[in-house]
Amino acid sequence: MMRDVDFEEYRPVLLGLAYRLLGSMWDAEDVVQEAWLRWEGADRSDVRDPKAFLMTVVSRLALDQLRSARVKREAYTGPWLPEPVATAQAGPLDTAELRDTVSYATLHMMERLSPPERAVFVLREAFELPYDRIAEIVGSSVANARQLHHRASVRMAQGRDRFRPSSEDHARLLLRFMEAAGGGDLAALAELFHEDVVAWNDGGGRVRAALRPILGRRKVVAFISGLLTRYPYGGMRLVEVNGHPAILARIGSADQLITVEVRDGAIGALFGVLNPDKLTRVPAG
């Protein structure tokens, strides 16, 4: 006879799974709540592995939601960026794979995958499920699951740095960014950026923000310079989100979270989240 299972025991893992699949903790919580309702109403006499059962339910619910979310995100005002969350809310991060797949840059890159590719990638990379289990969850053959994983891995590898910086190196780069930006030292700022740096800004129509990605070192430096010239600078501080250091900045009357992707030891991408709806789970610093 199966022991009585407390759903709360699995909630952190299930939230971490749904968040990786959806890039939104709001949506992840809805999915996990629906999974709880189904668990409460399920005949558990045939459930031999509660964790596997619940991961299957959450994955399928998230996959359905991801398909409909793509339409909404295409109609979003400006670039849609994932919702950042304090590291403590991101679920277990006790392996390098769990930490990497919840990083902000990785979540952003996963937006380029189809829903089935994303599901297979997360289930294989983060949770190391065997292909037969993954195939059952996404409703495909084992061969197709392998193909989806291969395709997703190739797309995710494009433009990514094989050598990931440590959290300490990441923090040092951000501290240099804060010092240069806060002091208005544009030359020092430019030195931190990769030549092909891209800056993404998500205001969601709630806050003024660039409606298209800003491409190239010169344009990104000019954009930051313009912000600091036009709006009162209220300071920056380091916080930790998605398993890595980030910057919480006050520019004008709005807060924004700035995360970066590091490439070849320089900042290859800047992600600025200004939409206040997406900043509710960011630590206060």
Residue pairs with C-beta under 8 A, 6 or more apart in sequence:
2 44
2 45
2 47
2 48
2 50
5 44
5 50
7 36
7 39
7 54
10 50
10 51
10 54
11 32
12 91
12 92
13 51
13 55
13 91
13 92
14 32
14 35
14 54
14 55
14 58
15 25
15 28
15 29
15 32
15 89
15 91
16 90
16 91
16 92
16 98
16 102
16 126
17 55
17 58
17 59
17 62
17 91
17 122
17 126
17 127
18 27
18 28
18 29
18 31
18 32
18 58
18 61
18 62
19 25
19 28
19 85
19 90
19 91
19 102
20 101
20 102
20 107
20 110
20 122
20 126
21 28
21 59
21 62
21 63
21 66
21 118
21 119
21 122
22 28
22 31
22 62
22 65
22 66
22 69
23 82
23 83
23 107
23 108
23 110
23 111
24 69
24 82
24 83
25 83
25 85
25 89
25 281
26 83
27 62
27 65
27 69
28 62
30 65
31 58
31 61
31 62
31 65
32 58
34 61
35 54
35 57
35 58
35 61
38 57
39 53
39 54
39 57
42 53
44 50
47 53
52 133
55 127
55 129
55 137
56 136
56 137
59 119
59 123
59 137
59 138
60 137
62 119
63 115
63 116
63 119
63 138
66 115
66 118
66 119
67 115
70 115
73 80
73 111
76 204
76 205
77 203
77 204
77 205
77 211
78 201
78 202
78 203
78 204
78 205
78 209
78 210
78 211
78 212
79 200
79 201
79 202
79 211
79 212
79 213
80 111
80 202
80 204
81 108
81 200
81 202
81 271
81 273
81 278
82 104
82 107
82 108
82 111
83 273
83 278
83 281
84 104
84 241
84 242
84 246
84 257
84 259
84 273
84 278
84 279
84 281
84 282
85 241
85 242
85 281
85 282
86 239
86 240
86 241
86 281
86 282
86 283
87 93
87 240
87 241
87 242
87 243
87 244
89 281
90 102
90 242
90 243
91 98
91 102
92 98
93 99
93 102
93 243
97 125
97 126
97 128
98 126
98 127
99 243
100 106
100 125
100 164
101 122
101 125
101 126
102 126
102 242
102 243
103 242
103 243
103 244
104 241
104 242
104 244
104 246
104 259
104 261
104 271
105 259
105 260
105 261
105 269
105 271
106 156
107 242
108 200
108 261
108 269
108 271
109 156
109 160
110 118
110 121
110 122
110 156
112 155
113 121
113 152
113 155
113 156
116 138
116 140
116 148
117 148
117 151
117 152
117 155
118 152
119 134
119 137
119 138
120 134
120 138
120 145
120 148
120 149
120 152
121 148
121 149
121 152
121 153
121 156
123 129
123 133
123 134
123 137
123 138
124 131
124 134
124 149
125 153
129 137
131 142
131 145
131 146
131 149
132 142
134 145
134 149
135 141
135 142
135 144
135 145
138 145
138 148
140 148
159 263
159 268
160 263
161 261
161 262
161 263
161 264
161 268
164 262
165 173
165 262
165 265
167 244
167 245
169 262
170 244
170 245
170 260
170 262
171 238
171 245
173 192
173 260
173 262
173 267
174 238
174 245
174 246
174 247
174 260
175 238
176 188
176 192
177 189
177 192
177 247
177 260
177 267
178 236
178 238
178 247
179 185
179 188
180 186
180 188
180 189
180 192
181 189
181 224
181 228
181 236
182 233
182 235
182 236
184 225
184 228
186 221
186 225
189 221
189 224
190 217
190 218
190 221
192 266
192 267
193 217
193 220
193 221
193 266
193 267
194 217
194 263
194 264
194 266
194 267
194 268
195 216
195 217
196 215
196 216
196 217
196 268
197 216
197 217
197 220
197 266
197 267
197 268
197 269
197 270
198 213
198 214
198 215
198 220
198 268
198 269
198 270
199 210
199 213
199 214
199 220
199 223
199 224
199 269
199 270
199 272
200 213
200 269
200 270
200 271
200 272
201 209
201 210
201 214
201 272
201 274
202 209
202 271
202 272
202 273
202 274
202 275
202 278
203 209
203 274
203 275
204 274
204 275
204 277
204 278
206 274
206 275
206 276
206 277
207 254
207 274
207 275
207 276
209 272
209 274
210 223
214 220
214 223
220 270
227 251
228 251
230 252
231 251
231 252
232 251
232 252
233 250
233 251
234 249
234 250
234 251
234 252
235 249
235 250
236 247
236 248
236 249
236 250
236 258
237 247
237 248
237 285
238 245
238 246
238 247
238 248
238 285
239 245
239 246
239 247
239 248
239 257
239 282
239 283
239 284
239 285
240 246
240 283
241 257
241 259
241 282
241 283
242 259
244 259
246 257
246 258
246 259
246 260
247 257
247 258
247 259
248 255
248 256
248 257
248 258
248 282
248 283
248 284
248 285
249 255
249 256
249 257
249 258
254 274
254 276
255 274
255 276
255 279
256 272
256 273
256 274
256 279
257 272
257 273
257 279
257 282
258 270
258 271
258 272
258 273
259 270
259 271
259 273
260 267
260 268
260 269
260 270
260 271
261 267
261 268
261 269
261 271
262 268
263 269
273 279
